[in-house]
C-alpha cells in the first residue's frame, strides 16, 4: 500500500466558521506536506462548505454515502445505524500549486 496523508477531523470554533479559516488551514497543511514529502494528501468530508467550496487545488476522487460495513461487528452495526451514514461524503486529493511532479500526477 502506498503511503498517504489523510485529514481525519478538522474542527473550527463557531465564532470562526464560515470565513474560510478551515479551508486556508487545510490548504496550508496540504501544500506543506506534499511539497516536503511528495506523498499524496487526502481529506474525506461530509461538510457542505468544503464539498461546494472553492477548493482550487483539490480533486474529487470519490463521492457517495459512507460504507455500510461488512460483517456483524459492533462497529459495523454502529455505522449502519448512524445518522452520518445518510450524509453524502466526498474524498478529495490535494493537487499542489507547484509545477514539480508530486504524488504521481501532472500538476496544473
N, C-alpha and C positions, 0 to 999 in steps of 0.2 A: 504494500500500500504506500502511495506517495505521501510525503509529509505535507501537511496543510495547517493553516491557522484558521480557527473559527471564533467568531464572537458568539458567546452563548447568552449573554444578557447585557443590555445597555439600558440604564435607568437614568432619567433626567428628573430632577426635583420639579414639582408642579409650577413653582414660580418661574422656571426657566424653560418650560415646554413650549413648543410652537414657534420658537425664534431661531431654530437652526443649530442649537448648541450640540445636540446629539449627532447630527449629520456631519458637522465640522469635526467633532472628535473622532468619529468613525473614519472619515476620510483621512485625517491626520495619522491615525494609528495604522491604517491600511497602507498608506504611502510609505510610512516609516519602515514597517516590516517587510513589504515587498521590495523596497529599494535596497535594504540591507541584507536580506536573506534569499531573495529570488524564489521564495516559496509562496504558492497561491494563498490568498486570503479570502474567506467567505463569511457571509452572515446568513442566518436563517431567521426570518422575521415574519410576524403577522401584523406588524404595526402599519396601519394605512398610510401614515405620513412618510414612512420610509419607502413603502411599495409605490405610492403615487408621486413621491417627491422627485425633485430634480437631482437625480443621482447620476451625474455625467460619466463618472468613471466606473460604474458598476454595470454588470451584465447579468440579466436574469438567466439562471441555469435551470431552475425547476419551479413550478408552481402547482398548487393543489392543496388538498386537505392533509392534515397530519396522518401519519401511518396508523393503520388500525392495530398494529401489533400482531404477532403470531404466537400462538400457544396460549395456554390458560395460566398465565402467571399473574401475580399481583399487580405488577407494573402495567402489563398489557390491559388488564381489566380496568385499571385507573385511567389509562389513555382512552379506552373505548367509552367511558362514562364522563370524560372531561368536557367542559364547555369549550375549551380551546380546540378540541377535536373538530368542532363545527366551523372554525375560522379558516380562511384561506391563508396558507403560508407560502413564502417565496424564499428561494435560495438564490443568493446573488454573489458573484465573484468580482472582486476589485480588479480593474484593469489600469495599471499605473499610467501616470501622465507622461512619463519619460519615453523616449524613443528606443531605449535599450530593450532588448528582449528579456522578458521575465515570464516565468510560470508557463512556458511552452506556447505562448501566443504572440502574435504580431500586435504591436501597440499602435494606437491611433495618434 
